[in-house]
Amino acid sequence: MTYYVYVLSNESNTLYVGVTNNLERRIIEHSFKIISSFTSKYNLNKLVYYQEFPDINDAIAAEKKIKGWTRKKKMELIKTINPKFKNLG
C-alpha cells in the first residue's frame, strides 16, 4: 500500500499538513467539506504538495516532522516540487 503526506492551502496560503492512504479520496473529502475540521473552516482545498511512502510509520513520521517546521520551511518544501503553488489535485 502507498501512503501520502500532503499539504493543502487556500487563496490566503494557509497551510495544512496531513497523511492518508488514499490521496484522491482525501482531497475530495476536504474539497466537499465532508469532515468538519480546520480544513473546512479555512476552505483548504488546494493540494500544493504530496510525497509518497511505502510504510505508514514513515509517512506519519514525515507528517509530524513537517508539522513541526516553521511556515517558511514548509513553503520552501512546497516550492521544491511546486514553485507556482498550482493545485496538484
PEFENUR-V580208 format. One record per residue. PSI is psi in whole degrees, -180 to 180 (* if undefined). NEAR is the number of other ideal C-beta (glycine too) atoms within 12 Angstrom. Layout:
BEGIN
psi={PSI PSI}
near={NEAR NEAR}
END
This chain:
BEGIN
psi={151 141 152 138 133 157 128 155 -180 -169 -27 11 32 143 145 132 131 175 145 164 -1 91 -43 -48 -43 -39 -39 -44 -42 -44 -39 8 41 -34 124 116 -173 -42 -36 -37 -40 12 49 103 11 113 115 -12 145 156 139 147 141 -15 131 -37 -37 -40 -45 -41 -42 -41 -48 -40 -49 -40 -29 -9 162 161 -42 -44 -37 -42 -39 -39 -47 -43 -20 -30 -13 70 -22 6 41 157 118 -4 *}
near={12 19 26 33 35 43 44 38 31 24 13 11 19 22 32 34 35 34 31 30 21 17 28 18 17 29 29 17 24 34 22 15 17 15 19 11 18 19 30 19 15 20 20 33 29 31 35 34 35 35 31 21 23 13 16 19 13 19 28 21 18 28 28 16 18 29 22 13 19 12 19 12 18 29 22 18 28 33 17 15 19 23 13 11 24 15 21 23 25}
END
